[in-house]
Amino acid sequence: MEIVFATYHVEIGETPFFVALDHEKRTIVISIRGTLSLQDVVTDLNAEADQLPTEPR
């Protein structure tokens, strides 16, 4: 697996995550860390849903 992007910011409003490529399975992996601290709880409470594009550009 090849990690192509990762962020470790742990501030209110920022969520640590990474994006990886699994070349063997031809898959993109997106992993988002869950709630771990009080700052994360504040971020969770302020979260809003957003529509992701599903059509290729």
C-alpha positions as CSV (number, residue, x, y, z in Angstrom):
1,M,0.0,0.0,0.0
2,E,1.3,3.4,-0.9
3,I,0.3,6.4,1.2
4,V,-0.2,9.4,-1.1
5,F,-1.5,11.9,1.4
6,A,-1.6,12.1,5.2
7,T,-2.4,14.8,7.7
8,Y,-1.8,14.6,11.4
9,H,-3.3,18.0,12.4
10,V,-5.2,17.7,15.7
11,E,-6.9,21.1,16.0
12,I,-10.6,22.0,16.5
13,G,-12.1,21.7,13.0
14,E,-9.3,19.5,11.6
15,T,-9.5,15.7,11.5
16,P,-6.4,13.5,10.9
17,F,-6.7,11.2,7.9
18,F,-4.8,9.5,5.1
19,V,-5.3,8.5,1.5
20,A,-3.5,5.4,0.2
21,L,-3.4,3.4,-3.0
22,D,-3.6,-0.4,-2.9
23,H,-2.1,-1.3,-6.2
24,E,-2.6,-5.0,-5.8
25,K,-6.4,-4.6,-5.3
26,R,-6.6,-1.5,-7.5
27,T,-8.3,0.4,-4.7
28,I,-8.2,3.8,-3.1
29,V,-8.2,3.7,0.7
30,I,-9.4,6.7,2.8
31,S,-9.0,6.4,6.5
32,I,-10.3,8.9,9.0
33,R,-9.2,8.8,12.6
34,G,-12.1,8.6,15.1
35,T,-12.8,10.7,18.2
36,L,-9.8,10.6,20.6
37,S,-9.8,13.8,22.6
38,L,-12.0,16.7,23.9
39,Q,-10.9,18.7,20.8
40,D,-12.2,15.9,18.6
41,V,-15.6,16.0,20.4
42,V,-15.9,19.8,19.6
43,T,-15.0,19.1,16.0
44,D,-17.6,16.3,15.9
45,L,-20.3,18.5,17.3
46,N,-19.6,21.2,14.7
47,A,-19.6,18.8,11.8
48,E,-21.9,19.4,8.8
49,A,-22.8,17.0,6.0
50,D,-21.6,17.8,2.5
51,Q,-22.4,16.2,-0.8
52,L,-19.5,14.5,-2.6
53,P,-19.4,14.5,-6.4
54,T,-20.1,11.1,-7.9
55,E,-19.7,11.9,-11.6
56,P,-16.3,11.7,-13.2
57,R,-15.0,15.1,-14.4
